[in-house]
Every structure is written in structure tokens, then in C-alpha cells.
Amino acid sequence: MDDTPDAPRHTTATLLWIRRWSPRLLSFRISRERGFRFVPGQFARLGLFKENGAPVWRAYSMTSATWDEHLEFYSIVVPDGAFTSRLEKLGVGDEIMIEGAANGFFTTNRFADGRDLWMLGTGTGLAPYLAILQDESTWLRFERLIVVHCARVTEDLAYQDEIAALRDHPLWAEHGHKLIYQPVATRETVPGALHARIPELVRDGSLEATVGLPFSLADSRFMICGSPDMVRDTHKALMDRGFRLSRLAAPAQIAVENAW
């Protein structure tokens, strides 16, 4: 543990597993301290050392379940990025620093009760939803769980098989019918996938029409995570329809988080 005044309190974890989804995307798992706790939707700060010996830190949402013995993360690979250019060169057994406490408020307890939980994400903005979907309370609390994942091309629509398999998880298999997965590809036309940015799909009503569920103030709750432009534009599109940002002191319908 580094207790110097300017350094975050952290421990060292071991890289256990790494998977390349595409040239731009990878997932990785690290060992987990027994005392590390998080709420689905929160993030951890991970650190690696640069060539000059200085640490560089990045925030990553957990994709793993709260009960898993490991922590899993989903990352875009930024060319010449200070963190990911080092991350993609690591192998199993290498070390990564992690702060001792999880952070963030992008969690379902931000909302008053509703019927439909819409999880709108671009790219690695899918990550917090994977943890939220591995929380039994999510399946019990909402009647419908709609994952809308947008990427430029279909090879970047990661975790499709893993999401589908969640319907049969023994803890909530009786509720598996609640899950709806809607892919979106902005630069390819693919059967079953919508072909426009999420804000446009919200504005013109095509997302509701395709999924078969209308938005409503009483029933709909929206989580928005992804690129800053997508988060801003989707938030505005929903605000224009009367939805409001949810706060702990004033629960409403929208929660937002930038994925980078």
C-alpha cells in the first residue's frame, strides 16, 4: 500500500485473463482482494506505470458480478494511449494497481421504482450494465430489462453471447423473459440491428417501435453510458420528452455517465 500524500491508496492485483474482441476492444480480469466491495454500476481506478516510472490511472466500470472472485473490465484500445497502450501488452501474471474502494453513482438505486429499465450504451459504455444484469435485485425489481448497445460495426458489439446466457442464470431463470437485447450498428446494415445513433432512435420513436415498448414518465427508467456526445444528445432527446435527471434527493427517470 502506497501512503505517500499524492498517491491514491491502492493494492496490486494480478492479471488473470485477457480477451481481444476486435483490434479496438479487449476485456481483462484481475485478482480481487477479499475486502473489495462495489455496487453494480460503480467503477474502479486502475493504475500502470509509464516508462518514466510515473503512474497513470484510469477509471473502469466493473463488468463482473459482485460475488465473483475476480474483477472484469471492458476497455477500448486507444492508439498511443498512456494507459491502454501498456495494458494491451500485458500478459497473464503481470501486475495492475487498483485503488482500494469503488466509486460512482451510476446505479439503479438512483431511481424511483419503475417498470422498464432501459440501458443505453455505446462501445464500452456497455460495461456497467453487465454488472447490473448480474444482480438478482435488478431482475426482481423491473418487469423489463432493455439493453441497447451501439457500435460502429458489428464486430464491436461484444458480449452478445454472454448477455443471452444471462436469461438462463439459475438465480433468476424464471425471470429470463424480461431481458431484451437490441443491437445498433451505425456504419453497417445488419439484420436485426438498428442503423442510426441512439439519440436519433430516441427522437424519431424508432427505438420504441422496434422494441415494442413505449416510453412513459411513470414506467420508464433510463441509464445512458458511452461517448460524451452520445450521452449529451440522448439526455437532451429524453429531456425534450419530459424526462428528468434522477438525483438521490429527487428520484426521476434518467441516470448518465460518460464511459471515457
Secondary structure by P-SEA (a helix, b strand, c coil): ccccccccbbbbbbbccccccccccccbbbbbcccccccccbbbbbbbbccccbbbbbbbbbcccccccbbbbbbbbccccccaaaaaaccccbbbbbcccccccccccccccccbbbbbbccccaaaaaaaaacaaaaacccbbbbbbbccccccccaaaaaaacccccccccccccbbbbbbbccccccccccccaaaaaaaaaaaaaacbbbbcccbbbbbbccaaaaaaaaaaaaaabbbbbcccccccbbbbbcc
